């Protein structure tokens, strides 16, 4: 049995999220929550909310025990890219790519 939580269209680049996801993969949920609380990255705030949501899904929808849960898989996929224009010298324009992310978090119970 597994519990999933999704976070879509987050306005943060996937490569920044991936760094924090590597820290919490295969960790028990209480340790993963502690890691996210004390990691000084922008992605850790939205991942903390996502982890709380996944824990609530596991407890309420699948009747799982919170103490036995661990992060079995977590991954990030690129979402749509917002394309903006930045004015430059001599009438030129450079393109600024504002990337978005789709984050998935899966929790399982230890056997």
Buried (B, 14 or more C-beta within 10 A) or exposed (E): EBBBBEBEEBEBBBEBBBEBBEBBBEBBBEEBBEBBEEBEBEBBBBBBEBBBBBBEBBBEEEEBEBEBBBBBBBBBEEBEEEEEEEEEEEEEEEEEEEBBBBBBBBBBBEE
